[in-house]
Amino acid sequence: MALDTAYMAEILPVILGYVPRTLAMAGAAMVGSLILSVLLAIVRVLKVPVLDWLVALYISFFRGTPLLVQLFLFYFGLPQLVAELKAITGMQAAIFGLMLHFAAYMAESIRGAILGIDRSQWEAAESLGMTRGRMLMRIILPQASRIAAPTLLNYFIDMIKSTSLAFTLGVTEMMGAAQKEAAGSFLYLESYLVVALLYWAIVEALSFLQRLFERRMQKAFQR
């Protein structure tokens, strides 16, 4: 059978309408992941007693289990233990799951970037009488952010693609919209091809912006 391009053109505006929701989910999860990952990385770098062990366990769990399993645990599993969580929506569970999952990966990237700062920077700050907290905020983290930025942007791109799992929680985003169109028309190839091309276009656009950002950062630090 020939590809029904007319149908693809018909559903394209429908699926495009869910692009803002997809980007909003990824953006909210990214903000939460950044904040959480910085805190986790600092605990690991400073080797805070007990907390360091708990953070290592957290990172091990979220890096060692599939994201889909984690989403199901948050949305279907935890409400059995905590009754208040029964009120959580699929959107909230998806954002929360994405945040916790990617924070585990981003924390390790940020920790590596912090440890990559020359030891003389730490020693110079200590000689000025700075506390470790002030040293991290004013000297170490700004430099580490430049090192970690490309990797963190890659995680954001991965996060956008991972929002496609939210439809398993009943969230209608790009993938959920394509699933509904396919179920109604039985034109699965066309429906999924449209959503695949849209994801591809978004990722390519973000990758282009990422390259521009990296070039600008390189020029800024070469001066």
Buried (B, 14 or more C-beta within 10 A) or exposed (E): EEEBEEBBEBBBEBBEEBBEBBBBBBBBBBEBBBEBBBBBBBBBBBEEEEBBEEBEEBBEEBEEEEBEEBBBEBBEEBBEEEEEBEEBEBBBBBBBBBBBBBBBBBBBBBBBBBEEBEEEEBEEBEEEEBEBEEBBEEBBBEBBBBBBBBBBBBBBBBBBBBBBBBBBBEBBBBBBBBBBBBEEBEBEEBBBBBBBEBBEEBBEEBEEEBEEEBEEBEEEEEE
